[in-house]
Amino acid sequence: MKNKMKNPFRHFLNLDEIDTKEINLILKESHKVKKNYKKKQFTEKKILAMIFEKPSTRTRVSFEVGMKLLNGDVVILDHADSQLGRGESLEDTMKVLSKYTDIVVYRGSNEERLYKLSKVSTVPIINGLTDASHPCQIIADIMTLQEKFESLNDLNISWIGDGNNVCNSWIHASIHFDFNFKISCPPGNFPQKKLLKKFKKGNIQLYNDPYEAVIDSDVIITDTWVSMGMKNNPERLKKFKKFQINEKLLKKTNKQTYFLHCLPAHRGCEVTDGVIDGKKSLVWVEAENRLYAHQAILLWCLKKI
């Protein structure tokens, strides 16, 4: 796959814009960082700025801890307690941050804004999440599966629930690996048609019935039915009811199937306690692997690997 990134900086914006070779390099480094925990460090101090327009637990903590373990330091800007909350444009903020820091993580709603920032920035930018994508999560997810399977090629991976930003980034990842990706969502909640048209190959299938989508699945993935910024809507939750990951659904896979969830989980909604706390749940390893995956992404963006 030809690298589409024209910027001289190694931005980590979306998985489909990075060479397969580079994706594998990041993943290899993720495993190496985990194996050699706390041993790899920058030879000179590096500063990470993180901009949060949306709340965060795992992204914030894993990047902050990860950067400090690499002998770097971190500056955090929340929308409410910076000039961003008083009307300063994000572009102006980014121009200044580029003078002060070595790399930036941006977590917000609008993906167009992310790309605008990448054009004005003179340091690498990492996509910490937008409404359209969550590529950092998928690096941690793939790393987690690589610990269980010799290869992702030919795996049957089922996404059940809302066709959201995490699902979108799994679709992006499908160009790098030959897994079978089966997506099952309520009507009106599948990923956007233009995205599916752009990336749909023989290894992406859509299902209305989640019980059909999980047959022979090696891995089942879900996420919350109510994403950040959405209002709780009882009617919305009602149409997702049969998409819950529970013991009954897992029996339909006809094999021992692993379970992933990026967290936070709404127990009793998209997943039962029995599944998320079960023997085949990789959720807690997946969450831990965010730390190592994010360190690898930082090292890649700063050209240290």
C-alpha positions as CSV (number, residue, x, y, z in Angstrom):
1,M,0.0,0.0,0.0
2,K,1.4,3.4,-1.0
3,N,1.8,5.9,1.9
4,K,-0.7,8.8,1.5
5,M,0.9,11.0,4.0
6,K,2.5,14.0,2.3
7,N,3.3,15.9,5.4
8,P,7.0,15.8,6.5
9,F,5.9,15.0,10.0
10,R,4.8,11.5,11.1
11,H,1.2,12.4,12.0
12,F,-0.8,9.5,13.4
13,L,-4.3,10.5,12.1
14,N,-5.9,7.4,10.6
15,L,-4.8,3.8,9.9
16,D,-5.7,3.9,6.2
17,E,-3.2,6.7,5.6
18,I,-0.2,4.8,7.0
19,D,1.8,2.1,5.2
20,T,1.2,-1.5,6.2
21,K,4.9,-1.7,6.9
22,E,4.7,1.2,9.3
23,I,1.6,-0.2,11.0
24,N,3.5,-3.5,11.6
25,L,6.5,-1.5,12.9
26,I,4.3,0.2,15.5
27,L,2.8,-3.1,16.5
28,K,6.2,-4.8,16.8
29,E,7.4,-1.9,19.0
30,S,4.3,-2.2,21.1
31,H,5.2,-5.8,22.0
32,K,8.8,-4.8,22.6
33,V,7.9,-1.9,24.9
34,K,5.7,-4.3,26.9
35,K,8.4,-7.0,27.1
36,N,11.0,-4.4,28.2
37,Y,8.7,-2.4,30.5
38,K,10.2,0.9,31.7
39,K,13.5,0.2,30.0
40,K,13.2,2.4,26.8
41,Q,13.7,6.1,27.2
42,F,14.4,9.2,25.1
43,T,18.0,10.3,25.1
44,E,16.8,13.9,25.4
45,K,13.6,15.3,27.1
46,K,10.5,15.4,24.9
47,I,7.3,17.2,25.7
48,L,3.8,16.0,24.8
49,A,0.8,18.4,24.8
50,M,-2.7,16.8,25.0
51,I,-5.8,18.7,24.0
52,F,-9.0,17.4,25.4
53,E,-12.3,18.7,24.0
54,K,-13.9,15.4,25.2
55,P,-13.5,13.6,28.5
56,S,-11.0,10.8,28.7
57,T,-9.7,8.2,31.2
58,R,-7.6,5.5,29.4
59,T,-6.4,7.8,26.5
60,R,-5.3,10.5,29.0
61,V,-3.7,8.2,31.6
62,S,-2.0,5.9,29.1
63,F,-0.4,8.7,27.1
64,E,0.6,10.7,30.2
65,V,2.1,7.6,32.0
66,G,3.6,6.3,28.8
67,M,5.3,9.6,27.9
68,K,6.7,9.9,31.4
69,L,8.0,6.4,31.3
70,L,9.9,7.3,28.1
71,N,11.6,10.2,30.1
72,G,9.3,12.8,28.6
73,D,6.9,15.2,30.1
74,V,3.3,16.2,29.5
75,V,1.1,19.3,29.4
76,I,-2.6,18.9,29.4
77,L,-5.1,21.4,28.0
78,D,-8.8,20.9,28.8
79,H,-11.3,23.0,26.9
80,A,-12.8,24.4,30.0
81,D,-9.6,25.6,31.7
82,S,-7.7,27.1,28.8
83,Q,-8.2,30.0,26.4
84,L,-9.9,27.4,24.1
85,G,-12.9,27.8,26.4
86,R,-12.8,31.6,26.0
87,G,-12.9,31.8,22.3
88,E,-9.3,31.3,21.1
89,S,-9.2,29.3,17.9
90,L,-7.8,25.8,18.1
91,E,-5.6,26.7,15.1
92,D,-4.0,29.6,17.0
93,T,-3.5,27.4,20.0
94,M,-1.8,24.7,17.8
95,K,0.6,27.3,16.3
96,V,1.8,28.2,19.8
97,L,1.9,24.6,21.1
98,S,4.1,23.7,18.1
99,K,6.7,26.2,19.4
100,Y,6.6,24.9,23.0
101,T,6.2,21.1,22.6
102,D,7.5,18.2,20.5
103,I,4.2,16.3,19.8
104,V,0.5,16.7,20.4
105,V,-2.5,14.4,21.1
106,Y,-5.8,15.8,20.0
107,R,-9.1,14.4,21.3
108,G,-12.2,16.1,20.0
109,S,-15.4,15.7,18.0
110,N,-14.8,17.1,14.5
111,E,-12.4,15.1,12.4
112,E,-12.1,18.0,9.9
113,R,-10.7,20.1,12.7
114,L,-8.0,17.4,13.3
115,Y,-6.9,17.6,9.7
116,K,-6.9,21.4,9.8
117,L,-4.6,21.3,12.9
118,S,-2.3,18.8,11.1
119,K,-1.8,21.4,8.4
120,V,-0.8,24.3,10.7
121,S,1.2,22.2,13.2
122,T,5.0,22.0,12.9
123,V,5.1,18.9,15.2
124,P,3.5,15.5,14.9
125,I,-0.2,15.1,15.8
126,I,-1.9,12.0,17.2
127,N,-5.6,11.4,16.8
128,G,-6.7,10.6,20.3
129,L,-10.3,10.1,19.2
130,T,-12.8,11.9,17.0
131,D,-16.5,11.2,16.3
132,A,-15.3,9.4,13.1
133,S,-12.3,7.4,14.2
134,H,-10.2,6.0,17.1
135,P,-7.0,4.6,15.6
136,C,-5.0,4.4,18.8
137,Q,-7.5,2.0,20.2
138,I,-7.2,-0.4,17.3
139,I,-3.4,-0.6,17.6
140,A,-4.0,-1.8,21.2
141,D,-6.7,-4.2,20.1
142,I,-4.6,-5.7,17.3
143,M,-1.6,-6.0,19.7
144,T,-3.9,-7.9,22.1
145,L,-5.1,-10.3,19.4
146,Q,-1.5,-10.9,18.3
147,E,-0.8,-12.2,21.8
148,K,-3.5,-14.9,21.3
149,F,-3.2,-15.7,17.6
150,E,-0.3,-16.4,15.3
151,S,-1.8,-14.2,12.7
152,L,-4.9,-12.0,12.2
153,N,-5.2,-13.3,8.6
154,D,-8.3,-15.4,8.2
155,L,-9.6,-14.6,11.7
156,N,-13.4,-14.1,11.9
157,I,-13.9,-10.9,13.8
158,S,-17.5,-9.8,14.5
159,W,-18.5,-6.2,15.4
160,I,-21.9,-6.2,17.2
161,G,-23.7,-3.0,18.1
162,D,-23.2,0.6,17.0
163,G,-21.2,1.3,13.8
164,N,-19.3,4.0,15.5
165,N,-15.8,5.6,15.4
166,V,-14.1,2.4,16.8
167,C,-15.8,0.3,14.2
168,N,-14.7,2.8,11.5
169,S,-11.1,2.4,12.5
170,W,-11.4,-1.4,12.4
171,I,-12.6,-1.0,8.8
172,H,-9.5,1.1,8.1
173,A,-7.4,-1.7,9.7
174,S,-8.9,-4.2,7.3
175,I,-6.7,-2.9,4.5
176,H,-3.6,-4.1,6.4
177,F,-4.8,-7.5,7.5
178,D,-6.8,-10.3,5.8
179,F,-9.3,-10.9,8.6
180,N,-13.0,-11.4,8.0
181,F,-14.9,-8.5,9.5
182,K,-18.6,-9.1,10.1
183,I,-20.6,-6.0,11.2
184,S,-24.1,-6.3,12.7
185,C,-26.0,-3.2,13.7
186,P,-29.6,-2.1,14.1
187,P,-31.0,-0.4,11.0
188,G,-29.7,3.2,10.7
189,N,-26.6,2.4,12.8
190,F,-24.3,0.8,10.3
191,P,-21.1,2.7,9.4
192,Q,-21.6,5.4,6.7
193,K,-22.2,4.0,3.2
194,K,-19.4,6.1,1.7
195,L,-16.9,4.5,4.2
196,L,-18.2,1.0,3.4
197,K,-18.1,1.7,-0.3
198,K,-14.5,2.9,-0.1
199,F,-13.2,0.0,2.0
200,K,-15.6,-2.8,1.4
201,K,-13.8,-5.9,0.1
202,G,-14.7,-9.5,0.2
203,N,-13.7,-9.7,3.8
204,I,-16.3,-7.2,5.1
205,Q,-19.9,-8.4,5.5
206,L,-22.9,-6.7,6.9
207,Y,-25.6,-8.5,8.9
208,N,-28.9,-7.4,10.3
209,D,-29.1,-10.4,12.7
210,P,-26.3,-10.5,15.3
211,Y,-26.8,-14.2,15.8
212,E,-25.8,-14.8,12.2
213,A,-22.9,-12.4,12.4
214,V,-21.2,-14.3,15.2
215,I,-21.3,-17.8,13.7
216,D,-17.7,-19.2,13.7
217,S,-16.4,-15.9,15.2
218,D,-12.9,-16.0,16.8
219,V,-13.4,-12.5,18.3
220,I,-16.5,-10.4,19.2
221,I,-16.1,-6.7,19.7
222,T,-18.6,-4.2,20.9
223,D,-18.7,-0.7,22.3
224,T,-21.2,1.5,24.3
225,W,-24.5,2.1,22.5
226,V,-24.5,5.7,23.6
227,S,-21.3,7.6,22.6
228,M,-20.0,10.7,24.2
229,G,-22.1,13.7,23.5
230,M,-25.2,11.7,22.9
231,K,-28.3,12.1,25.1
232,N,-29.8,9.0,26.7
233,N,-32.6,8.0,24.4
234,P,-34.8,5.1,25.7
235,E,-36.0,4.4,22.1
236,R,-32.5,4.1,20.9
237,L,-31.5,1.7,23.6
238,K,-34.6,-0.4,22.9
239,K,-33.6,-1.1,19.3
240,F,-30.2,-2.3,20.4
241,K,-31.6,-4.8,22.9
242,K,-31.0,-7.9,20.8
243,F,-27.4,-6.8,20.1
244,Q,-26.3,-7.3,23.7
245,I,-23.2,-9.5,24.0
246,N,-24.4,-12.2,26.4
247,E,-23.9,-15.9,27.1
248,K,-26.7,-16.9,24.7
249,L,-25.1,-15.0,21.8
250,L,-21.6,-16.4,22.6
251,K,-23.0,-20.0,22.3
252,K,-23.9,-19.2,18.6
253,T,-20.2,-18.8,17.7
254,N,-19.7,-22.6,17.9
255,K,-16.2,-22.1,19.3
256,Q,-14.3,-20.5,22.2
257,T,-14.6,-16.8,21.3
258,Y,-12.6,-13.9,22.7
259,F,-14.3,-10.7,23.7
260,L,-13.0,-7.1,23.3
261,H,-14.5,-3.8,24.5
262,C,-12.6,-0.4,24.4
263,L,-14.4,0.8,27.6
264,P,-16.1,2.4,29.4
265,A,-18.6,-0.4,29.5
266,H,-22.3,-0.1,30.4
267,R,-22.8,-3.4,32.1
268,G,-26.3,-4.8,31.5
269,C,-26.6,-2.8,28.3
270,E,-24.2,-3.8,25.5
271,V,-22.5,-6.6,27.6
272,T,-23.3,-8.7,30.6
273,D,-21.1,-9.1,33.6
274,G,-20.7,-12.8,32.8
275,V,-19.1,-12.0,29.4
276,I,-16.9,-9.0,30.3
277,D,-15.6,-10.8,33.5
278,G,-15.5,-14.2,31.8
279,K,-12.5,-16.3,31.0
280,K,-12.5,-15.3,27.3
281,S,-12.7,-11.6,28.0
282,L,-9.5,-9.8,26.9
283,V,-10.9,-6.4,28.0
284,W,-8.5,-5.8,30.8
285,V,-5.4,-6.9,28.8
286,E,-6.7,-4.7,26.0
287,A,-6.9,-1.8,28.4
288,E,-3.4,-2.5,29.7
289,N,-2.0,-2.7,26.2
290,R,-3.1,0.9,25.5
291,L,-0.1,1.9,27.5
292,Y,2.4,0.1,25.4
293,A,0.6,0.8,22.1
294,H,0.6,4.5,22.9
295,Q,4.2,4.5,23.8
296,A,5.0,2.8,20.4
297,I,2.9,5.4,18.6
298,L,4.8,8.2,20.3
299,L,8.1,6.6,19.4
300,W,7.0,6.2,15.8
301,C,5.8,9.8,15.4
302,L,9.0,11.1,16.9
303,K,11.0,8.9,14.5
304,K,12.6,6.9,17.3
305,I,11.8,3.6,15.6
